Amino acid sequence: MTNVERVEAYLKEAGTFFYATCDGNKPRVRPFGFHMILDGKLYFGMGKQKESFKQTVENENFEICAMKPDMTWIRIRGTAVLDDSDETMDKVFENSPHLRNLYNEQTGNVLGNFYIANGYAEIASMTGSFEKFEF
C-alpha cells in the first residue's frame, strides 16, 4: 500500500474529517467527508460558493485532522491544487453520486475539486505512538 493509499484508507475509516484554512489571520475549521484517489493523488472538494473554497484559493496551505474509533488520529497538511477538469468532475460524481444532489444546475452550486500536493501526514495515539511520512 502506498502512502497516499494509507492516508485515504485512514480517512475512509474515520468517516468525517476536519478541514482547516486561514481567514486572514484567523483559523477556520469545518467537517468534510468527500475524498478519493485519482491518478495517485488524494482529492477532496467543496462548493465554490463556500468561504472554505475562497480561503483555499487565497491560501492553498491547509490541514486536515481525523480520528478513528481506536483513538488514533491523523493530521495531514500540504498545498491544495485546484483541478476543474471535466475528467476529475466525472470521477468525483462516479465515486460519490450523492454529490450530484448538491452540485447541479437546479441548486446553482458548483463543486471545486482539489488534490493535495506536497502531502505530509502524522499518525499518533494517546499512548505515545507517532509516525510521520510524505505522500
C-alpha positions in Angstrom: 0.0 0.0 0.0 1.4 3.4 -1.0 1.4 6.3 1.5 -1.4 8.1 -0.3 -3.5 4.9 -0.1 -2.7 4.7 3.6 -4.0 8.3 4.1 -7.1 7.7 2.1 -7.8 4.4 3.9 -7.4 6.2 7.2 -9.8 8.9 6.2 -12.3 6.3 5.0 -12.3 4.5 8.3 -12.5 7.8 10.3 -15.5 9.0 8.3 -15.7 12.7 8.9 -12.5 14.7 8.8 -11.9 18.3 9.7 -10.5 20.7 7.2 -8.7 23.9 8.4 -8.0 27.0 6.4 -7.0 30.6 7.2 -9.3 33.5 7.0 -6.8 36.3 7.1 -5.0 35.6 10.4 -7.9 33.6 11.9 -8.1 29.8 11.6 -11.4 28.2 10.3 -12.2 24.5 10.7 -15.2 22.6 9.3 -16.2 19.0 8.8 -15.8 17.3 5.4 -16.4 13.9 4.1 -15.6 13.5 0.4 -12.2 12.2 -0.6 -10.8 10.0 -3.4 -7.7 8.9 -5.1 -7.3 9.8 -8.8 -4.1 9.3 -10.7 -2.2 8.7 -7.5 -3.3 11.9 -5.9 -5.6 12.4 -3.0 -8.6 14.7 -3.8 -11.2 16.5 -1.7 -13.8 19.0 -2.7 -16.1 21.8 -1.6 -18.7 24.1 -3.0 -17.3 27.1 -4.8 -19.9 29.3 -3.1 -18.4 28.5 0.3 -16.0 30.5 2.3 -13.7 27.4 2.6 -13.3 27.5 -1.2 -12.4 31.2 -1.2 -10.0 30.7 1.6 -8.3 27.8 -0.1 -7.9 29.7 -3.3 -6.4 32.7 -1.4 -4.1 30.5 0.7 -3.5 27.0 -0.6 -2.0 25.8 2.7 -4.3 23.7 4.8 -4.5 21.0 7.5 -6.9 18.0 7.9 -7.4 16.1 11.1 -9.4 13.0 11.7 -9.8 10.4 14.5 -10.6 6.7 14.2 -12.6 4.8 16.8 -9.4 3.2 18.1 -8.5 6.8 19.3 -5.6 7.2 16.9 -5.6 10.4 14.8 -4.1 11.6 11.6 -3.0 15.1 10.8 -2.4 16.0 7.1 -1.0 19.1 5.6 0.0 20.1 2.2 -1.0 22.5 -0.6 -4.3 22.4 -2.3 -4.2 22.4 -6.1 -7.5 23.2 -7.9 -8.5 20.8 -10.6 -11.6 21.9 -12.5 -11.2 19.3 -15.3 -14.3 17.5 -16.7 -12.5 14.2 -16.2 -12.0 14.8 -12.5 -15.6 16.0 -12.0 -16.9 12.9 -13.8 -14.8 10.7 -11.4 -16.0 12.6 -8.4 -19.6 12.0 -9.3 -18.9 8.4 -10.2 -17.2 7.9 -6.8 -19.8 9.9 -4.8 -23.1 10.0 -6.8 -24.9 11.7 -3.9 -22.9 14.9 -4.6 -25.0 15.3 -7.7 -27.9 16.2 -5.5 -25.9 19.2 -4.0 -24.0 20.3 -7.1 -26.1 20.7 -10.2 -27.9 23.3 -12.3 -31.0 23.3 -10.2 -29.2 24.2 -7.0 -26.8 26.5 -8.8 -23.9 25.1 -6.6 -20.7 24.2 -8.3 -18.2 21.8 -6.8 -14.5 22.7 -6.7 -12.0 19.8 -6.5 -8.5 20.0 -5.1 -5.7 17.5 -4.9 -3.0 17.5 -2.3 0.5 18.4 -3.4 3.5 18.1 -1.0 1.4 15.9 1.3 2.7 15.2 4.8 0.9 13.1 7.4 1.3 12.3 11.1 -0.5 9.4 12.7 -0.4 9.4 16.5 -2.2 7.9 19.5 -2.7 8.8 23.1 -0.3 6.0 24.1 2.6 8.0 22.5 3.0 6.2 19.2 3.9 8.6 16.4 4.6 8.1 12.7 5.2 10.7 10.0 5.5 10.4 6.3 5.2 12.2 3.0 2.8 11.3 0.2 
